[in-house]
Amino acid sequence: MLSTGPAAAQFDRPVQALLDSVPASSVRQRMAEFKTRQVEPAQALEAAPPSLPTRHPDMAKLYRRKVTGLVEALNADDD
């Protein structure tokens, strides 16, 4: 799987440095740091609590009751 964006660019620089004959040990260290930083956000997402619903589960029932009451009130005879 190919990555794009700033993270991929940070990964590509050490690889290019290796191809340009920079000492492999410094490239290995930078790549290890990058991979560690890649794992941290994934672990944070896994540890995050599940998101709460944005609406109350019975909101549709409440809305229906209120609309029904409004319709009944509007249709009622005002004698």
Helices and strands as residue ranges (DSSP letters): H 6-19, H 24-47, H 59-75
